Amino acid sequence: MLLIDYRAVSRLAPVFSRLVEKVKLDDFTDPRFYPPRGTDPELVASYFLAMVAIDHRVSRPGKPYEGVVDGVRYHGADLLYALGARKFREEPGFFEARSLAKLTADEVRGWLRSDDGVEPPDPEVRAALLRDIGSKLLELYGGSALRLLEESGGWLRRHPEPGRGLLDHLRVFIAYNDPVEKKSHLLAKFLERRGLFRARDVWHKHVPVDNHVVRLALRMGLVKPLEGFQSLFEAWSQGVVGDETDVYIRMVVRRAWDLVARRAGIDPYVLDDLLWSGGRACCSRERMVCINGCTDKCKELGFCGETGCVFNEVCVAWRRVAVEHLFIDTWWY
């Protein structure tokens, strides 16, 4: 049903190869969003395990998750992590297993409410995911997120070695049961940048596939439906497809971006930095720089050059809006 365009892989890879040279990688130590440098590794690992578990679908159509924290306005995931970091500063033990195992929906609602009263959707779901994290950490890993990492032995997936890698260990948690492993690879990226995990099997790294990553794949022509299956994307854009279809589409997209990463000589987690930041700021659902013009942020990210979007020569969505997918009721991404 869905085809990877290998010519598009060849066209896009050189652009990303040039783009990555201009980008400073985030080390995820900004105290506005994350535990600062020098923090106890156990607390750092616990923070990221919990925060990534609830890092999904904070904004809904017509209801953006956008609010003020300590006098600064944040949007989407930035607001989520700003509130997470503030809670961490006030109460680091909040993210430990014994605390997570007892969380209620009301506590999550209050914690993730901005100073001007904006709340995320599904506090009950997020509370349940965090309770599951806490209870299983206590039962299986003595309450220690670091022990989970240590038992992974630096592997994402040990096969053919005996034992389980990080991705295998994470599958026990409901929050990380996405077959496409979006949150699992995002967590691995965070932990790697913080020096808590280093993948020995880099060949098992994949781009964490969410709506931003899929959007760019579709707009850039990296993937496209086979003849007769265009209606698949029309249904997907209306949110009427099931889990299996969503998994199938994202698996194909994941494979396509992996090919771009390999062709460009870029670590898939680094490519994800480019895709996620560019997808949010430069080629969002509502705004495309090729139509709306460049912004200072897109110039900073390297997505805009002297003649506009750096993908103008290779992107099939140039000056036309491509179908946008809509898959809301999930905690996978």
C-alpha positions as a Markdown table, in Angstrom:
| # | Residue | x | y | z |
|---|---|---|---|---|
| 1 | Met | 0.0 | 0.0 | 0.0 |
| 2 | Leu | 2.8 | 2.4 | 0.8 |
| 3 | Leu | 6.0 | 2.8 | -1.3 |
| 4 | Ile | 9.4 | 4.2 | -0.3 |
| 5 | Asp | 10.7 | 6.4 | -3.1 |
| 6 | Tyr | 14.4 | 5.5 | -3.3 |
| 7 | Arg | 15.1 | 8.4 | -5.6 |
| 8 | Ala | 13.8 | 10.7 | -2.9 |
| 9 | Val | 16.1 | 9.1 | -0.5 |
| 10 | Ser | 19.0 | 9.9 | -2.8 |
| 11 | Arg | 17.8 | 13.5 | -3.3 |
| 12 | Leu | 17.2 | 14.2 | 0.4 |
| 13 | Ala | 20.3 | 12.6 | 1.9 |
| 14 | Pro | 22.8 | 15.3 | 0.7 |
| 15 | Val | 20.6 | 18.1 | 1.9 |
| 16 | Phe | 20.4 | 16.6 | 5.4 |
| 17 | Ser | 24.1 | 15.9 | 5.3 |
| 18 | Arg | 24.8 | 19.6 | 4.7 |
| 19 | Leu | 22.1 | 20.7 | 7.2 |
| 20 | Val | 23.5 | 18.6 | 10.1 |
| 21 | Glu | 26.8 | 20.5 | 9.9 |
| 22 | Lys | 25.1 | 23.7 | 10.9 |
| 23 | Val | 23.1 | 22.3 | 13.9 |
| 24 | Lys | 24.2 | 22.3 | 17.5 |
| 25 | Leu | 22.9 | 19.1 | 19.1 |
| 26 | Asp | 20.8 | 19.5 | 22.2 |
| 27 | Asp | 22.4 | 17.8 | 25.2 |
| 28 | Phe | 19.2 | 18.1 | 27.2 |
| 29 | Thr | 20.6 | 19.9 | 30.1 |
| 30 | Asp | 18.7 | 23.1 | 29.8 |
| 31 | Pro | 17.3 | 23.6 | 33.4 |
| 32 | Arg | 14.1 | 25.1 | 32.0 |
| 33 | Phe | 13.2 | 21.7 | 30.7 |
| 34 | Tyr | 15.5 | 19.1 | 32.2 |
| 35 | Pro | 17.5 | 18.2 | 35.3 |
| 36 | Pro | 20.7 | 20.4 | 35.2 |
| 37 | Arg | 24.2 | 19.1 | 34.8 |
| 38 | Gly | 25.6 | 17.5 | 38.0 |
| 39 | Thr | 22.3 | 16.0 | 39.0 |
| 40 | Asp | 22.3 | 12.5 | 40.6 |
| 41 | Pro | 22.1 | 10.0 | 37.7 |
| 42 | Glu | 19.4 | 8.0 | 39.3 |
| 43 | Leu | 17.2 | 11.1 | 39.5 |
| 44 | Val | 18.0 | 12.0 | 35.9 |
| 45 | Ala | 17.1 | 8.5 | 34.6 |
| 46 | Ser | 13.9 | 8.5 | 36.6 |
| 47 | Tyr | 12.9 | 12.0 | 35.3 |
| 48 | Phe | 13.3 | 11.0 | 31.7 |
| 49 | Leu | 11.7 | 7.6 | 32.0 |
| 50 | Ala | 8.6 | 9.3 | 33.5 |
| 51 | Met | 8.5 | 12.4 | 31.3 |
| 52 | Val | 8.9 | 10.5 | 28.0 |
| 53 | Ala | 6.1 | 8.1 | 29.2 |
| 54 | Ile | 3.6 | 11.0 | 29.1 |
| 55 | Asp | 5.1 | 12.9 | 26.2 |
| 56 | His | 2.2 | 12.3 | 23.7 |
| 57 | Arg | -0.7 | 14.3 | 22.2 |
| 58 | Val | -0.7 | 17.2 | 24.6 |
| 59 | Ser | -2.3 | 19.4 | 22.0 |
| 60 | Arg | -5.6 | 18.5 | 20.3 |
| 61 | Pro | -7.3 | 20.1 | 17.2 |
| 62 | Gly | -8.7 | 23.4 | 18.3 |
| 63 | Lys | -7.2 | 23.1 | 21.8 |
| 64 | Pro | -3.5 | 23.7 | 21.8 |
| 65 | Tyr | -1.5 | 23.0 | 25.0 |
| 66 | Glu | 0.0 | 26.5 | 25.4 |
| 67 | Gly | 0.4 | 28.4 | 28.6 |
| 68 | Val | 2.7 | 30.3 | 31.0 |
| 69 | Val | 5.2 | 28.9 | 33.4 |
| 70 | Asp | 7.0 | 31.4 | 35.6 |
| 71 | Gly | 6.3 | 34.3 | 33.3 |
| 72 | Val | 7.3 | 32.5 | 30.1 |
| 73 | Arg | 4.8 | 31.2 | 27.5 |
| 74 | Tyr | 5.5 | 27.7 | 26.2 |
| 75 | His | 3.7 | 25.4 | 23.6 |
| 76 | Gly | 3.2 | 21.7 | 23.4 |
| 77 | Ala | 6.1 | 19.5 | 24.6 |
| 78 | Asp | 8.0 | 22.6 | 25.7 |
| 79 | Leu | 5.2 | 23.4 | 28.2 |
| 80 | Leu | 5.1 | 19.8 | 29.3 |
| 81 | Tyr | 8.8 | 19.7 | 30.0 |
| 82 | Ala | 8.9 | 23.2 | 31.6 |
| 83 | Leu | 6.3 | 22.0 | 34.1 |
| 84 | Gly | 8.2 | 18.8 | 34.6 |
| 85 | Ala | 11.5 | 20.6 | 35.3 |
| 86 | Arg | 9.7 | 22.9 | 37.7 |
| 87 | Lys | 8.3 | 20.0 | 39.6 |
| 88 | Phe | 11.8 | 18.4 | 39.6 |
| 89 | Arg | 13.3 | 21.6 | 41.1 |
| 90 | Glu | 10.6 | 21.7 | 43.8 |
| 91 | Glu | 10.4 | 18.0 | 44.5 |
| 92 | Pro | 13.0 | 15.7 | 42.9 |
| 93 | Gly | 11.5 | 12.6 | 44.6 |
| 94 | Phe | 8.3 | 13.1 | 42.8 |
| 95 | Phe | 9.8 | 11.2 | 39.8 |
| 96 | Glu | 11.0 | 8.2 | 41.9 |
| 97 | Ala | 9.2 | 4.9 | 41.6 |
| 98 | Arg | 7.5 | 4.9 | 45.0 |
| 99 | Ser | 5.9 | 8.3 | 44.2 |
| 100 | Leu | 4.9 | 7.5 | 40.7 |
| 101 | Ala | 3.2 | 4.3 | 41.8 |
| 102 | Lys | 0.7 | 6.3 | 43.9 |
| 103 | Leu | -0.1 | 9.2 | 41.5 |
| 104 | Thr | -3.7 | 10.2 | 41.0 |
| 105 | Ala | -5.3 | 11.9 | 38.0 |
| 106 | Asp | -6.0 | 15.0 | 40.1 |
| 107 | Glu | -2.3 | 15.2 | 41.1 |
| 108 | Val | -1.3 | 14.9 | 37.4 |
| 109 | Arg | -3.9 | 17.5 | 36.4 |
| 110 | Gly | -2.6 | 20.0 | 39.0 |
| 111 | Trp | 1.1 | 19.4 | 38.2 |
| 112 | Leu | 0.7 | 19.8 | 34.4 |
| 113 | Arg | -1.6 | 22.9 | 34.7 |
| 114 | Ser | 0.1 | 26.1 | 33.5 |
| 115 | Asp | 0.1 | 29.2 | 35.6 |
| 116 | Asp | -2.7 | 30.6 | 33.5 |
| 117 | Gly | -4.9 | 27.5 | 33.9 |
| 118 | Val | -4.2 | 25.5 | 30.7 |
| 119 | Glu | -4.4 | 21.7 | 31.3 |
| 120 | Pro | -3.4 | 18.8 | 29.1 |
| 121 | Pro | -5.9 | 16.2 | 27.9 |
| 122 | Asp | -6.3 | 12.8 | 29.4 |
| 123 | Pro | -4.8 | 13.3 | 32.9 |
| 124 | Glu | -6.4 | 10.0 | 33.9 |
| 125 | Val | -4.4 | 8.2 | 31.1 |
| 126 | Arg | -1.2 | 9.9 | 32.0 |
| 127 | Ala | -1.6 | 9.1 | 35.7 |
| 128 | Ala | -2.2 | 5.4 | 34.8 |
| 129 | Leu | 0.9 | 5.3 | 32.7 |
| 130 | Leu | 3.0 | 6.8 | 35.4 |
| 131 | Arg | 1.6 | 4.5 | 38.1 |
| 132 | Asp | 2.4 | 1.5 | 35.8 |
| 133 | Ile | 6.0 | 2.9 | 35.5 |
| 134 | Gly | 6.3 | 3.2 | 39.3 |
| 135 | Ser | 4.8 | -0.1 | 40.3 |
| 136 | Lys | 6.8 | -2.1 | 37.7 |
| 137 | Leu | 10.1 | -0.4 | 38.6 |
| 138 | Leu | 9.5 | -1.4 | 42.2 |
| 139 | Glu | 8.6 | -4.9 | 41.3 |
| 140 | Leu | 11.1 | -5.7 | 38.6 |
| 141 | Tyr | 14.1 | -3.3 | 39.2 |
| 142 | Gly | 14.1 | -2.6 | 42.9 |
| 143 | Gly | 12.6 | 0.9 | 42.2 |
| 144 | Ser | 15.7 | 1.9 | 40.2 |
| 145 | Ala | 15.7 | 3.3 | 36.7 |
| 146 | Leu | 19.5 | 3.0 | 36.6 |
| 147 | Arg | 19.2 | -0.7 | 37.3 |
| 148 | Leu | 17.0 | -1.0 | 34.3 |
| 149 | Leu | 19.8 | 0.6 | 32.2 |
| 150 | Glu | 22.5 | -1.5 | 33.8 |
| 151 | Glu | 20.6 | -4.7 | 33.0 |
| 152 | Ser | 20.4 | -3.6 | 29.4 |
| 153 | Gly | 24.2 | -3.7 | 29.3 |
| 154 | Gly | 24.5 | -0.9 | 26.7 |
| 155 | Trp | 22.4 | -2.8 | 24.2 |
| 156 | Leu | 19.2 | -1.5 | 22.5 |
| 157 | Arg | 18.3 | -5.1 | 21.5 |
| 158 | Arg | 20.7 | -7.9 | 22.5 |
| 159 | His | 19.8 | -10.3 | 19.7 |
| 160 | Pro | 21.7 | -12.5 | 19.0 |
| 161 | Glu | 23.3 | -12.0 | 22.4 |
| 162 | Pro | 21.5 | -13.6 | 25.3 |
| 163 | Gly | 19.5 | -11.3 | 27.6 |
| 164 | Arg | 17.4 | -8.2 | 26.9 |
| 165 | Gly | 18.4 | -4.7 | 25.7 |
| 166 | Leu | 16.9 | -1.4 | 26.6 |
| 167 | Leu | 14.1 | -1.7 | 24.1 |
| 168 | Asp | 13.2 | -5.1 | 25.4 |
| 169 | His | 13.1 | -3.9 | 29.0 |
| 170 | Leu | 10.9 | -0.9 | 28.2 |
| 171 | Arg | 8.2 | -3.1 | 26.6 |
| 172 | Val | 7.1 | -4.2 | 30.0 |
| 173 | Phe | 5.7 | -0.6 | 30.6 |
| 174 | Ile | 2.3 | 0.3 | 29.0 |
| 175 | Ala | 3.6 | 3.7 | 28.1 |
| 176 | Tyr | 6.3 | 2.1 | 25.9 |
| 177 | Asn | 4.3 | -0.6 | 24.2 |
| 178 | Asp | 4.2 | 1.2 | 20.8 |
| 179 | Pro | 5.2 | -1.4 | 18.1 |
| 180 | Val | 7.1 | 1.3 | 16.3 |
| 181 | Glu | 8.9 | 2.2 | 19.6 |
| 182 | Lys | 8.7 | 6.0 | 19.2 |
| 183 | Lys | 8.9 | 6.7 | 23.0 |
| 184 | Ser | 11.6 | 4.0 | 23.5 |
| 185 | His | 13.9 | 5.5 | 20.9 |
| 186 | Leu | 13.2 | 9.0 | 22.2 |
| 187 | Leu | 14.1 | 7.9 | 25.7 |
| 188 | Ala | 17.3 | 6.2 | 24.4 |
| 189 | Lys | 18.3 | 9.5 | 22.7 |
| 190 | Phe | 17.7 | 11.5 | 25.9 |
| 191 | Leu | 19.7 | 9.1 | 28.0 |
| 192 | Glu | 22.5 | 8.9 | 25.4 |
| 193 | Arg | 23.0 | 12.7 | 25.3 |
| 194 | Arg | 23.0 | 12.7 | 29.1 |
| 195 | Gly | 25.7 | 10.1 | 29.2 |
| 196 | Leu | 23.6 | 7.5 | 30.9 |
| 197 | Phe | 23.4 | 5.0 | 28.0 |
| 198 | Arg | 25.5 | 4.3 | 24.9 |
| 199 | Ala | 24.2 | 1.9 | 22.3 |
| 200 | Arg | 26.6 | -0.8 | 21.4 |
| 201 | Asp | 24.3 | -1.9 | 18.6 |
| 202 | Val | 23.9 | 1.3 | 16.7 |
| 203 | Trp | 22.4 | -0.6 | 13.9 |
| 204 | His | 19.3 | -0.9 | 16.0 |
| 205 | Lys | 18.8 | 2.8 | 16.3 |
| 206 | His | 15.7 | 4.2 | 14.5 |
| 207 | Val | 14.2 | 7.6 | 14.1 |
| 208 | Pro | 11.4 | 8.0 | 16.7 |
| 209 | Val | 8.4 | 8.3 | 14.5 |
| 210 | Asp | 5.7 | 10.8 | 15.4 |
| 211 | Asn | 3.3 | 13.0 | 13.5 |
| 212 | His | 6.0 | 15.6 | 12.6 |
| 213 | Val | 8.3 | 12.9 | 11.2 |
| 214 | Val | 5.5 | 11.4 | 9.2 |
| 215 | Arg | 4.4 | 14.8 | 7.9 |
| 216 | Leu | 7.8 | 15.5 | 6.5 |
| 217 | Ala | 8.1 | 12.1 | 4.9 |
| 218 | Leu | 4.8 | 12.6 | 3.1 |
| 219 | Arg | 5.4 | 16.2 | 2.0 |
| 220 | Met | 8.9 | 15.5 | 0.8 |
| 221 | Gly | 7.8 | 12.6 | -1.2 |
| 222 | Leu | 9.9 | 10.1 | 0.7 |
| 223 | Val | 6.9 | 7.8 | 1.0 |
| 224 | Lys | 3.7 | 7.7 | -1.2 |
| 225 | Pro | 0.7 | 5.4 | -1.6 |
| 226 | Leu | 0.6 | 2.9 | -4.4 |
| 227 | Glu | -1.9 | 3.5 | -7.2 |
| 228 | Gly | -5.4 | 2.9 | -5.9 |
| 229 | Phe | -4.5 | 3.4 | -2.2 |
| 230 | Gln | -4.7 | 7.2 | -2.0 |
| 231 | Ser | -7.9 | 6.8 | 0.0 |
| 232 | Leu | -5.8 | 5.4 | 2.8 |
| 233 | Phe | -4.4 | 8.8 | 3.5 |
| 234 | Glu | -7.7 | 10.5 | 3.1 |
| 235 | Ala | -9.0 | 8.2 | 5.8 |
| 236 | Trp | -5.9 | 8.7 | 7.9 |
| 237 | Ser | -6.3 | 12.5 | 7.7 |
| 238 | Gln | -9.8 | 12.2 | 9.0 |
| 239 | Gly | -8.7 | 10.0 | 12.0 |
| 240 | Val | -10.8 | 7.0 | 10.9 |
| 241 | Val | -8.0 | 4.4 | 10.7 |
| 242 | Gly | -7.2 | 1.8 | 13.3 |
| 243 | Asp | -4.0 | 1.0 | 15.2 |
| 244 | Glu | -2.8 | -1.5 | 12.7 |
| 245 | Thr | -2.9 | 0.9 | 9.8 |
| 246 | Asp | -1.1 | 3.6 | 11.9 |
| 247 | Val | 1.6 | 1.1 | 12.8 |
| 248 | Tyr | 2.0 | 0.0 | 9.2 |
| 249 | Ile | 2.4 | 3.6 | 7.9 |
| 250 | Arg | 4.8 | 4.6 | 10.7 |
| 251 | Met | 6.9 | 1.5 | 10.2 |
| 252 | Val | 7.3 | 2.3 | 6.5 |
| 253 | Val | 8.2 | 5.9 | 7.3 |
| 254 | Arg | 10.7 | 4.7 | 9.9 |
| 255 | Arg | 12.4 | 2.5 | 7.4 |
| 256 | Ala | 12.5 | 5.4 | 4.9 |
| 257 | Trp | 14.1 | 7.8 | 7.3 |
| 258 | Asp | 16.6 | 5.1 | 8.4 |
| 259 | Leu | 17.7 | 4.9 | 4.7 |
| 260 | Val | 18.1 | 8.6 | 4.5 |
| 261 | Ala | 20.2 | 8.6 | 7.7 |
| 262 | Arg | 22.4 | 5.8 | 6.4 |
| 263 | Arg | 22.8 | 7.5 | 3.0 |
| 264 | Ala | 23.6 | 10.8 | 4.6 |
| 265 | Gly | 26.0 | 9.3 | 7.2 |
| 266 | Ile | 23.9 | 10.7 | 10.1 |
| 267 | Asp | 23.0 | 9.0 | 13.4 |
| 268 | Pro | 19.2 | 8.4 | 13.3 |
| 269 | Tyr | 18.8 | 10.2 | 16.6 |
| 270 | Val | 20.6 | 13.2 | 15.2 |
| 271 | Leu | 18.4 | 13.1 | 12.1 |
| 272 | Asp | 15.4 | 13.1 | 14.5 |
| 273 | Asp | 16.6 | 16.3 | 16.0 |
| 274 | Leu | 16.4 | 17.9 | 12.5 |
| 275 | Leu | 13.1 | 16.4 | 11.6 |
| 276 | Trp | 11.4 | 17.2 | 14.9 |
| 277 | Ser | 12.6 | 20.8 | 15.2 |
| 278 | Gly | 12.0 | 21.5 | 11.5 |
| 279 | Gly | 8.6 | 19.8 | 11.6 |
| 280 | Arg | 7.4 | 21.9 | 14.5 |
| 281 | Ala | 8.9 | 25.3 | 13.5 |
| 282 | Cys | 9.2 | 25.3 | 9.7 |
| 283 | Cys | 6.9 | 22.7 | 8.2 |
| 284 | Ser | 4.0 | 22.4 | 10.7 |
| 285 | Arg | 0.5 | 21.3 | 10.0 |
| 286 | Glu | -0.6 | 25.0 | 9.7 |
| 287 | Arg | 2.5 | 26.6 | 8.3 |
| 288 | Met | 5.0 | 25.8 | 5.5 |
| 289 | Val | 8.0 | 28.1 | 4.9 |
| 290 | Cys | 7.7 | 27.5 | 1.2 |
| 291 | Ile | 4.2 | 29.2 | 1.3 |
| 292 | Asn | 4.4 | 31.4 | 4.4 |
| 293 | Gly | 8.0 | 32.5 | 4.2 |
| 294 | Cys | 11.1 | 32.0 | 6.4 |
| 295 | Thr | 11.3 | 32.9 | 10.0 |
| 296 | Asp | 14.3 | 33.7 | 12.2 |
| 297 | Lys | 13.8 | 30.3 | 13.9 |
| 298 | Cys | 13.9 | 28.4 | 10.6 |
| 299 | Lys | 17.0 | 30.3 | 9.6 |
| 300 | Glu | 18.6 | 29.4 | 13.0 |
| 301 | Leu | 17.6 | 25.7 | 12.4 |
| 302 | Gly | 19.2 | 25.8 | 8.9 |
| 303 | Phe | 15.9 | 25.0 | 7.1 |
| 304 | Cys | 16.0 | 28.4 | 5.4 |
| 305 | Gly | 18.8 | 29.7 | 3.2 |
| 306 | Glu | 19.1 | 32.7 | 0.9 |
| 307 | Thr | 16.5 | 31.5 | -1.5 |
| 308 | Gly | 14.0 | 30.1 | 1.0 |
| 309 | Cys | 13.5 | 26.5 | 2.2 |
| 310 | Val | 16.6 | 24.4 | 1.6 |
| 311 | Phe | 14.4 | 21.6 | 0.5 |
| 312 | Asn | 12.8 | 23.5 | -2.4 |
| 313 | Glu | 14.6 | 21.6 | -5.1 |
| 314 | Val | 13.8 | 18.2 | -3.7 |
| 315 | Cys | 10.4 | 18.5 | -1.9 |
| 316 | Val | 7.3 | 17.5 | -3.8 |
| 317 | Ala | 5.1 | 19.6 | -1.5 |
| 318 | Trp | 6.7 | 22.8 | -2.8 |
| 319 | Arg | 3.9 | 25.4 | -2.7 |
| 320 | Arg | 1.1 | 22.9 | -2.1 |
| 321 | Val | -0.3 | 21.5 | 1.1 |
| 322 | Ala | 0.0 | 17.7 | 1.4 |
| 323 | Val | -2.4 | 15.4 | 3.2 |
| 324 | Glu | -1.9 | 15.6 | 7.0 |
| 325 | His | -2.6 | 12.6 | 9.1 |
| 326 | Leu | -4.8 | 12.6 | 12.2 |
| 327 | Phe | -4.5 | 9.8 | 14.8 |
| 328 | Ile | -5.4 | 11.3 | 18.1 |
| 329 | Asp | -6.5 | 8.6 | 20.6 |
| 330 | Thr | -3.1 | 7.1 | 21.4 |
| 331 | Trp | -0.3 | 7.3 | 23.9 |
| 332 | Trp | 2.2 | 6.0 | 21.5 |
| 333 | Tyr | 3.3 | 9.4 | 20.2 |
